[in-house]
Amino acid sequence: QVQLVESGGGLVQAGGSLRLSCAASGYTFSRYGMGWFRQAPGKEREFVSTITWTGVTYYADSVKGRFTISRDNAKNTVYLHMNILIPEDTAVYLCAAPRRVLSGRYYSTEEYDYWGQGTQVTVSS
């Protein structure tokens, strides 16, 4: 079955950096897009970034210019490089995968069928 396992979260000071990883298994990783979402306590899950199977990337306005998504198909892994972190970035970060080619609604949780358990990112001020 499909499994997504995130890692790389932690506690960092404002202005610092982290790199999240999401290792996928159980399907042909290279044929599908991958997304990152985040969820803070008491808030809805929100879109962070997506990379399509062709390598096209999309970002939420709140992270554009600070975060970079990338993928390594040989390792079945997608990464989220997070720079210039701010306290508002504090959340559980989850990776997600669709069962089909992403549509124009790549920012919607409804586009994704598989989810990891998440990794906590805490940014202190």
Disulfide bonds with the S-S distance in Angstrom:
Cys22-Cys95 1.99
